[in-house]
Amino acid sequence: MEQEEKPSKETLKQWSNDPNNWIWGMFYYNPKDKRIFPPKKNPWMGWTVNFANPKSIIVFIIIFLLLIFSLPIIFGH
């Protein structure tokens, strides 16, 4: 299996700044980007999910379900 070359920091920055990679300006969707959690448009705000990466979606769903199922335990209902 051929290993893909990692994109440069400049390429990653271009992808993040490209409005075509953001659906409604909020949801990051870039099939070229293999990162599971790329930084948001403003990196100081944290990370987002790359909805073009199936692994990202699976991790997002798992985290979401863990959160939902832990709420009754936390609040005792």
Gaussian input, Z-matrix of N, CA and C with variables (Angstrom, degrees):
# hf/3-21g

backbone

0 1
 N
 C     1     B1
 C     2     B2     1     A1
 N     3     B3     2     A2     1     D1
 C     4     B4     3     A3     2     D2
 C     5     B5     4     A4     3     D3
 N     6     B6     5     A5     4     D4
 C     7     B7     6     A6     5     D5
 C     8     B8     7     A7     6     D6
 N     9     B9     8     A8     7     D7
 C    10    B10     9     A9     8     D8
 C    11    B11    10    A10     9     D9
 N    12    B12    11    A11    10    D10
 C    13    B13    12    A12    11    D11
 C    14    B14    13    A13    12    D12
 N    15    B15    14    A14    13    D13
 C    16    B16    15    A15    14    D14
 C    17    B17    16    A16    15    D15
 N    18    B18    17    A17    16    D16
 C    19    B19    18    A18    17    D17
 C    20    B20    19    A19    18    D18
 N    21    B21    20    A20    19    D19
 C    22    B22    21    A21    20    D20
 C    23    B23    22    A22    21    D21
 N    24    B24    23    A23    22    D22
 C    25    B25    24    A24    23    D23
 C    26    B26    25    A25    24    D24
 N    27    B27    26    A26    25    D25
 C    28    B28    27    A27    26    D26
 C    29    B29    28    A28    27    D27
 N    30    B30    29    A29    28    D28
 C    31    B31    30    A30    29    D29
 C    32    B32    31    A31    30    D30
 N    33    B33    32    A32    31    D31
 C    34    B34    33    A33    32    D32
 C    35    B35    34    A34    33    D33
 N    36    B36    35    A35    34    D34
 C    37    B37    36    A36    35    D35
 C    38    B38    37    A37    36    D36
 N    39    B39    38    A38    37    D37
 C    40    B40    39    A39    38    D38
 C    41    B41    40    A40    39    D39
 N    42    B42    41    A41    40    D40
 C    43    B43    42    A42    41    D41
 C    44    B44    43    A43    42    D42
 N    45    B45    44    A44    43    D43
 C    46    B46    45    A45    44    D44
 C    47    B47    46    A46    45    D45
 N    48    B48    47    A47    46    D46
 C    49    B49    48    A48    47    D47
 C    50    B50    49    A49    48    D48
 N    51    B51    50    A50    49    D49
 C    52    B52    51    A51    50    D50
 C    53    B53    52    A52    51    D51
 N    54    B54    53    A53    52    D52
 C    55    B55    54    A54    53    D53
 C    56    B56    55    A55    54    D54
 N    57    B57    56    A56    55    D55
 C    58    B58    57    A57    56    D56
 C    59    B59    58    A58    57    D57
 N    60    B60    59    A59    58    D58
 C    61    B61    60    A60    59    D59
 C    62    B62    61    A61    60    D60
 N    63    B63    62    A62    61    D61
 C    64    B64    63    A63    62    D62
 C    65    B65    64    A64    63    D63
 N    66    B66    65    A65    64    D64
 C    67    B67    66    A66    65    D65
 C    68    B68    67    A67    66    D66
 N    69    B69    68    A68    67    D67
 C    70    B70    69    A69    68    D68
 C    71    B71    70    A70    69    D69
 N    72    B72    71    A71    70    D70
 C    73    B73    72    A72    71    D71
 C    74    B74    73    A73    72    D72
 N    75    B75    74    A74    73    D73
 C    76    B76    75    A75    74    D74
 C    77    B77    76    A76    75    D75
 N    78    B78    77    A77    76    D76
 C    79    B79    78    A78    77    D77
 C    80    B80    79    A79    78    D78
 N    81    B81    80    A80    79    D79
 C    82    B82    81    A81    80    D80
 C    83    B83    82    A82    81    D81
 N    84    B84    83    A83    82    D82
 C    85    B85    84    A84    83    D83
 C    86    B86    85    A85    84    D84
 N    87    B87    86    A86    85    D85
 C    88    B88    87    A87    86    D86
 C    89    B89    88    A88    87    D87
 N    90    B90    89    A89    88    D88
 C    91    B91    90    A90    89    D89
 C    92    B92    91    A91    90    D90
 N    93    B93    92    A92    91    D91
 C    94    B94    93    A93    92    D92
 C    95    B95    94    A94    93    D93
 N    96    B96    95    A95    94    D94
 C    97    B97    96    A96    95    D95
 C    98    B98    97    A97    96    D96
 N    99    B99    98    A98    97    D97
 C   100   B100    99    A99    98    D98
 C   101   B101   100   A100    99    D99
 N   102   B102   101   A101   100   D100
 C   103   B103   102   A102   101   D101
 C   104   B104   103   A103   102   D102
 N   105   B105   104   A104   103   D103
 C   106   B106   105   A105   104   D104
 C   107   B107   106   A106   105   D105
 N   108   B108   107   A107   106   D106
 C   109   B109   108   A108   107   D107
 C   110   B110   109   A109   108   D108
 N   111   B111   110   A110   109   D109
 C   112   B112   111   A111   110   D110
 C   113   B113   112   A112   111   D111
 N   114   B114   113   A113   112   D112
 C   115   B115   114   A114   113   D113
 C   116   B116   115   A115   114   D114
 N   117   B117   116   A116   115   D115
 C   118   B118   117   A117   116   D116
 C   119   B119   118   A118   117   D117
 N   120   B120   119   A119   118   D118
 C   121   B121   120   A120   119   D119
 C   122   B122   121   A121   120   D120
 N   123   B123   122   A122   121   D121
 C   124   B124   123   A123   122   D122
 C   125   B125   124   A124   123   D123
 N   126   B126   125   A125   124   D124
 C   127   B127   126   A126   125   D125
 C   128   B128   127   A127   126   D126
 N   129   B129   128   A128   127   D127
 C   130   B130   129   A129   128   D128
 C   131   B131   130   A130   129   D129
 N   132   B132   131   A131   130   D130
 C   133   B133   132   A132   131   D131
 C   134   B134   133   A133   132   D132
 N   135   B135   134   A134   133   D133
 C   136   B136   135   A135   134   D134
 C   137   B137   136   A136   135   D135
 N   138   B138   137   A137   136   D136
 C   139   B139   138   A138   137   D137
 C   140   B140   139   A139   138   D138
 N   141   B141   140   A140   139   D139
 C   142   B142   141   A141   140   D140
 C   143   B143   142   A142   141   D141
 N   144   B144   143   A143   142   D142
 C   145   B145   144   A144   143   D143
 C   146   B146   145   A145   144   D144
 N   147   B147   146   A146   145   D145
 C   148   B148   147   A147   146   D146
 C   149   B149   148   A148   147   D147
 N   150   B150   149   A149   148   D148
 C   151   B151   150   A150   149   D149
 C   152   B152   151   A151   150   D150
 N   153   B153   152   A152   151   D151
 C   154   B154   153   A153   152   D152
 C   155   B155   154   A154   153   D153
 N   156   B156   155   A155   154   D154
 C   157   B157   156   A156   155   D155
 C   158   B158   157   A157   156   D156
 N   159   B159   158   A158   157   D157
 C   160   B160   159   A159   158   D158
 C   161   B161   160   A160   159   D159
 N   162   B162   161   A161   160   D160
 C   163   B163   162   A162   161   D161
 C   164   B164   163   A163   162   D162
 N   165   B165   164   A164   163   D163
 C   166   B166   165   A165   164   D164
 C   167   B167   166   A166   165   D165
 N   168   B168   167   A167   166   D166
 C   169   B169   168   A168   167   D167
 C   170   B170   169   A169   168   D168
 N   171   B171   170   A170   169   D169
 C   172   B172   171   A171   170   D170
 C   173   B173   172   A172   171   D171
 N   174   B174   173   A173   172   D172
 C   175   B175   174   A174   173   D173
 C   176   B176   175   A175   174   D174
 N   177   B177   176   A176   175   D175
 C   178   B178   177   A177   176   D176
 C   179   B179   178   A178   177   D177
 N   180   B180   179   A179   178   D178
 C   181   B181   180   A180   179   D179
 C   182   B182   181   A181   180   D180
 N   183   B183   182   A182   181   D181
 C   184   B184   183   A183   182   D182
 C   185   B185   184   A184   183   D183
 N   186   B186   185   A185   184   D184
 C   187   B187   186   A186   185   D185
 C   188   B188   187   A187   186   D186
 N   189   B189   188   A188   187   D187
 C   190   B190   189   A189   188   D188
 C   191   B191   190   A190   189   D189
 N   192   B192   191   A191   190   D190
 C   193   B193   192   A192   191   D191
 C   194   B194   193   A193   192   D192
 N   195   B195   194   A194   193   D193
 C   196   B196   195   A195   194   D194
 C   197   B197   196   A196   195   D195
 N   198   B198   197   A197   196   D196
 C   199   B199   198   A198   197   D197
 C   200   B200   199   A199   198   D198
 N   201   B201   200   A200   199   D199
 C   202   B202   201   A201   200   D200
 C   203   B203   202   A202   201   D201
 N   204   B204   203   A203   202   D202
 C   205   B205   204   A204   203   D203
 C   206   B206   205   A205   204   D204
 N   207   B207   206   A206   205   D205
 C   208   B208   207   A207   206   D206
 C   209   B209   208   A208   207   D207
 N   210   B210   209   A209   208   D208
 C   211   B211   210   A210   209   D209
 C   212   B212   211   A211   210   D210
 N   213   B213   212   A212   211   D211
 C   214   B214   213   A213   212   D212
 C   215   B215   214   A214   213   D213
 N   216   B216   215   A215   214   D214
 C   217   B217   216   A216   215   D215
 C   218   B218   217   A217   216   D216
 N   219   B219   218   A218   217   D217
 C   220   B220   219   A219   218   D218
 C   221   B221   220   A220   219   D219
 N   222   B222   221   A221   220   D220
 C   223   B223   222   A222   221   D221
 C   224   B224   223   A223   222   D222
 N   225   B225   224   A224   223   D223
 C   226   B226   225   A225   224   D224
 C   227   B227   226   A226   225   D225
 N   228   B228   227   A227   226   D226
 C   229   B229   228   A228   227   D227
 C   230   B230   229   A229   228   D228

   B1=1.4430
   B2=1.5280
   B3=1.2950
   B4=1.4643
   B5=1.5219
   B6=1.3258
   B7=1.4543
   B8=1.5220
   B9=1.3307
   B10=1.4516
   B11=1.5264
   B12=1.3213
   B13=1.4559
   B14=1.5278
   B15=1.3277
   B16=1.4603
   B17=1.5173
   B18=1.3310
   B19=1.4642
   B20=1.5256
   B21=1.3065
   B22=1.4668
   B23=1.5271
   B24=1.3200
   B25=1.4681
   B26=1.5257
   B27=1.3266
   B28=1.4705
   B29=1.5347
   B30=1.3340
   B31=1.4674
   B32=1.5203
   B33=1.3301
   B34=1.4662
   B35=1.5288
   B36=1.3194
   B37=1.4656
   B38=1.5323
   B39=1.3415
   B40=1.4685
   B41=1.5232
   B42=1.3425
   B43=1.4700
   B44=1.5263
   B45=1.3153
   B46=1.4629
   B47=1.5211
   B48=1.3228
   B49=1.4636
   B50=1.5247
   B51=1.3251
   B52=1.4647
   B53=1.5344
   B54=1.3258
   B55=1.4678
   B56=1.5385
   B57=1.3197
   B58=1.4623
   B59=1.5292
   B60=1.3370
   B61=1.4658
   B62=1.5261
   B63=1.3169
   B64=1.4638
   B65=1.5213
   B66=1.3304
   B67=1.4620
   B68=1.5239
   B69=1.3201
   B70=1.4635
   B71=1.5241
   B72=1.3171
   B73=1.4500
   B74=1.5189
   B75=1.3482
   B76=1.4628
   B77=1.5269
   B78=1.3230
   B79=1.4595
   B80=1.5241
   B81=1.3317
   B82=1.4648
   B83=1.5205
   B84=1.3244
   B85=1.4621
   B86=1.5226
   B87=1.3410
   B88=1.4583
   B89=1.5273
   B90=1.3361
   B91=1.4664
   B92=1.5331
   B93=1.3239
   B94=1.4745
   B95=1.5226
   B96=1.3190
   B97=1.4661
   B98=1.5274
   B99=1.3190
   B100=1.4610
   B101=1.5285
   B102=1.3282
   B103=1.4645
   B104=1.5266
   B105=1.3319
   B106=1.4570
   B107=1.5233
   B108=1.3355
   B109=1.4590
   B110=1.5171
   B111=1.3380
   B112=1.4663
   B113=1.5308
   B114=1.3332
   B115=1.4677
   B116=1.5253
   B117=1.3213
   B118=1.4610
   B119=1.5207
   B120=1.3252
   B121=1.4695
   B122=1.5180
   B123=1.3111
   B124=1.4644
   B125=1.5201
   B126=1.3370
   B127=1.4629
   B128=1.5252
   B129=1.3374
   B130=1.4548
   B131=1.5255
   B132=1.3456
   B133=1.4724
   B134=1.5227
   B135=1.3244
   B136=1.4577
   B137=1.5157
   B138=1.3192
   B139=1.4504
   B140=1.5046
   B141=1.3153
   B142=1.4523
   B143=1.5249
   B144=1.3092
   B145=1.4636
   B146=1.5219
   B147=1.3265
   B148=1.4613
   B149=1.5267
   B150=1.3241
   B151=1.4607
   B152=1.5244
   B153=1.3155
   B154=1.4606
   B155=1.5212
   B156=1.3296
   B157=1.4622
   B158=1.5330
   B159=1.3460
   B160=1.4735
   B161=1.5282
   B162=1.3219
   B163=1.4696
   B164=1.5295
   B165=1.3155
   B166=1.4603
   B167=1.5263
   B168=1.3032
   B169=1.4674
   B170=1.5192
   B171=1.3269
   B172=1.4668
   B173=1.5302
   B174=1.3258
   B175=1.4727
   B176=1.5225
   B177=1.3212
   B178=1.4587
   B179=1.5284
   B180=1.3253
   B181=1.4690
   B182=1.5283
   B183=1.3283
   B184=1.4660
   B185=1.5312
   B186=1.3155
   B187=1.4708
   B188=1.5260
   B189=1.3173
   B190=1.4605
   B191=1.5312
   B192=1.3361
   B193=1.4689
   B194=1.5261
   B195=1.3282
   B196=1.4628
   B197=1.5274
   B198=1.3094
   B199=1.4556
   B200=1.5268
   B201=1.3097
   B202=1.4708
   B203=1.5244
   B204=1.3384
   B205=1.4576
   B206=1.5267
   B207=1.3200
   B208=1.4645
   B209=1.5247
   B210=1.3132
   B211=1.4650
   B212=1.5307
   B213=1.3400
   B214=1.4755
   B215=1.5332
   B216=1.3041
   B217=1.4640
   B218=1.5292
   B219=1.3320
   B220=1.4681
   B221=1.5247
   B222=1.3298
   B223=1.4664
   B224=1.5258
   B225=1.3336
   B226=1.4526
   B227=1.5125
   B228=1.2919
   B229=1.4718
   B230=1.4923
   A1=109.07
   A2=115.91
   A3=121.36
   A4=109.81
   A5=116.80
   A6=121.82
   A7=109.11
   A8=114.82
   A9=119.64
   A10=110.00
   A11=114.79
   A12=120.14
   A13=108.73
   A14=116.35
   A15=120.23
   A16=109.52
   A17=116.73
   A18=118.93
   A19=110.74
   A20=115.41
   A21=120.86
   A22=109.65
   A23=115.76
   A24=120.30
   A25=110.38
   A26=115.57
   A27=120.05
   A28=110.58
   A29=116.64
   A30=120.88
   A31=110.31
   A32=116.92
   A33=120.85
   A34=110.70
   A35=116.64
   A36=121.14
   A37=110.67
   A38=116.97
   A39=120.81
   A40=110.26
   A41=116.28
   A42=119.87
   A43=110.83
   A44=115.94
   A45=120.58
   A46=111.62
   A47=117.13
   A48=121.30
   A49=113.67
   A50=118.27
   A51=121.86
   A52=109.68
   A53=118.45
   A54=120.30
   A55=113.04
   A56=117.42
   A57=120.06
   A58=112.22
   A59=117.31
   A60=121.15
   A61=112.43
   A62=117.09
   A63=121.63
   A64=109.25
   A65=116.06
   A66=121.14
   A67=107.21
   A68=116.91
   A69=124.60
   A70=111.47
   A71=117.12
   A72=121.23
   A73=114.92
   A74=117.80
   A75=121.38
   A76=114.26
   A77=117.18
   A78=121.71
   A79=110.27
   A80=115.58
   A81=121.00
   A82=109.24
   A83=116.96
   A84=122.92
   A85=108.29
   A86=116.02
   A87=120.72
   A88=108.99
   A89=117.64
   A90=120.86
   A91=113.64
   A92=118.11
   A93=121.02
   A94=111.58
   A95=116.40
   A96=122.41
   A97=109.04
   A98=116.96
   A99=121.95
   A100=112.97
   A101=117.73
   A102=120.32
   A103=110.02
   A104=115.84
   A105=120.56
   A106=110.22
   A107=116.23
   A108=121.33
   A109=110.50
   A110=117.43
   A111=119.13
   A112=110.01
   A113=117.93
   A114=119.46
   A115=111.08
   A116=115.04
   A117=120.38
   A118=109.41
   A119=116.08
   A120=120.07
   A121=110.28
   A122=116.03
   A123=122.09
   A124=106.25
   A125=118.64
   A126=121.04
   A127=114.74
   A128=119.12
   A129=121.18
   A130=111.51
   A131=117.32
   A132=121.26
   A133=112.43
   A134=117.62
   A135=119.27
   A136=112.73
   A137=115.99
   A138=122.14
   A139=111.20
   A140=114.46
   A141=121.82
   A142=108.48
   A143=116.51
   A144=122.51
   A145=108.33
   A146=117.03
   A147=120.66
   A148=106.87
   A149=116.88
   A150=121.41
   A151=113.37
   A152=118.43
   A153=121.73
   A154=111.30
   A155=117.43
   A156=122.28
   A157=108.58
   A158=118.18
   A159=120.29
   A160=113.02
   A161=117.98
   A162=120.34
   A163=110.04
   A164=117.05
   A165=121.10
   A166=110.93
   A167=115.53
   A168=120.13
   A169=110.49
   A170=117.50
   A171=121.27
   A172=110.26
   A173=117.49
   A174=121.11
   A175=109.84
   A176=118.22
   A177=122.40
   A178=110.52
   A179=117.60
   A180=121.51
   A181=110.30
   A182=117.88
   A183=121.20
   A184=110.54
   A185=117.14
   A186=120.61
   A187=110.37
   A188=117.25
   A189=122.14
   A190=110.70
   A191=116.82
   A192=120.19
   A193=111.57
   A194=117.62
   A195=120.15
   A196=111.15
   A197=116.05
   A198=120.44
   A199=110.73
   A200=117.35
   A201=121.73
   A202=110.93
   A203=117.27
   A204=120.23
   A205=112.76
   A206=118.73
   A207=120.60
   A208=112.15
   A209=118.40
   A210=120.70
   A211=112.64
   A212=120.19
   A213=118.95
   A214=111.93
   A215=118.00
   A216=120.60
   A217=109.80
   A218=116.04
   A219=120.52
   A220=111.22
   A221=116.29
   A222=120.38
   A223=113.21
   A224=117.85
   A225=122.21
   A226=115.95
   A227=117.82
   A228=120.00
   A229=110.92
   D1=131.96
   D2=-177.37
   D3=-82.13
   D4=128.82
   D5=-179.52
   D6=-83.42
   D7=131.48
   D8=179.86
   D9=-78.00
   D10=146.71
   D11=177.55
   D12=-76.28
   D13=137.36
   D14=178.53
   D15=-70.17
   D16=140.41
   D17=178.10
   D18=-69.11
   D19=150.68
   D20=179.35
   D21=-72.23
   D22=165.11
   D23=177.21
   D24=-61.23
   D25=-35.50
   D26=178.93
   D27=-64.34
   D28=-42.53
   D29=178.49
   D30=-63.48
   D31=-44.84
   D32=178.97
   D33=-59.89
   D34=-40.23
   D35=178.71
   D36=-66.31
   D37=-41.15
   D38=178.23
   D39=-62.29
   D40=-43.31
   D41=179.10
   D42=-60.73
   D43=-43.73
   D44=-178.48
   D45=-65.80
   D46=-36.19
   D47=-178.22
   D48=-84.91
   D49=-9.59
   D50=-178.11
   D51=-78.17
   D52=115.06
   D53=-179.29
   D54=-62.80
   D55=-20.73
   D56=178.10
   D57=-69.43
   D58=-16.91
   D59=178.40
   D60=-92.20
   D61=5.18
   D62=-179.15
   D63=-123.24
   D64=118.18
   D65=177.53
   D66=-85.24
   D67=125.46
   D68=-176.92
   D69=55.14
   D70=22.12
   D71=179.29
   D72=72.72
   D73=2.29
   D74=-175.12
   D75=-121.24
   D76=-34.46
   D77=-172.66
   D78=-105.77
   D79=118.73
   D80=-178.24
   D81=-78.83
   D82=128.38
   D83=-178.88
   D84=-141.46
   D85=99.42
   D86=-179.20
   D87=-141.86
   D88=102.92
   D89=-179.37
   D90=-62.12
   D91=-23.38
   D92=-179.82
   D93=-75.02
   D94=-25.25
   D95=-176.52
   D96=-87.39
   D97=116.74
   D98=-176.55
   D99=-91.45
   D100=-1.59
   D101=179.46
   D102=-68.01
   D103=142.07
   D104=178.84
   D105=-76.11
   D106=-47.30
   D107=179.09
   D108=-124.01
   D109=87.67
   D110=175.71
   D111=-76.36
   D112=159.38
   D113=178.21
   D114=-67.70
   D115=154.42
   D116=176.63
   D117=-69.09
   D118=175.17
   D119=178.69
   D120=-53.54
   D121=-42.51
   D122=174.13
   D123=-102.08
   D124=100.19
   D125=-173.88
   D126=-54.94
   D127=-26.95
   D128=179.54
   D129=-68.25
   D130=-11.77
   D131=179.65
   D132=-88.47
   D133=-2.71
   D134=178.24
   D135=109.04
   D136=-149.44
   D137=-175.68
   D138=-120.05
   D139=165.23
   D140=176.82
   D141=-131.63
   D142=178.89
   D143=179.25
   D144=-101.06
   D145=135.94
   D146=173.51
   D147=-86.91
   D148=99.81
   D149=-174.79
   D150=-69.82
   D151=-5.13
   D152=175.02
   D153=-87.92
   D154=-11.36
   D155=-178.46
   D156=-102.07
   D157=114.28
   D158=-178.57
   D159=-57.20
   D160=-33.11
   D161=178.54
   D162=-64.36
   D163=-37.73
   D164=178.94
   D165=-62.64
   D166=-42.97
   D167=-178.63
   D168=-64.90
   D169=-42.26
   D170=179.22
   D171=-62.66
   D172=-46.51
   D173=178.87
   D174=-62.49
   D175=-42.09
   D176=179.18
   D177=-60.91
   D178=-45.36
   D179=-179.79
   D180=-63.71
   D181=-43.25
   D182=179.11
   D183=-60.65
   D184=-47.09
   D185=179.26
   D186=-62.77
   D187=-42.85
   D188=179.57
   D189=-61.41
   D190=-46.59
   D191=179.93
   D192=-65.17
   D193=-40.37
   D194=176.26
   D195=-59.58
   D196=-41.32
   D197=178.26
   D198=-63.86
   D199=-48.33
   D200=-178.50
   D201=-61.09
   D202=-45.57
   D203=-177.45
   D204=-75.31
   D205=-18.11
   D206=178.61
   D207=-86.91
   D208=-18.35
   D209=-179.37
   D210=-58.34
   D211=-46.83
   D212=178.55
   D213=-63.03
   D214=-32.59
   D215=178.34
   D216=-68.72
   D217=-42.77
   D218=-178.34
   D219=-66.70
   D220=-43.38
   D221=-175.17
   D222=-95.19
   D223=-0.17
   D224=173.18
   D225=70.20
   D226=30.06
   D227=177.94
   D228=-106.35

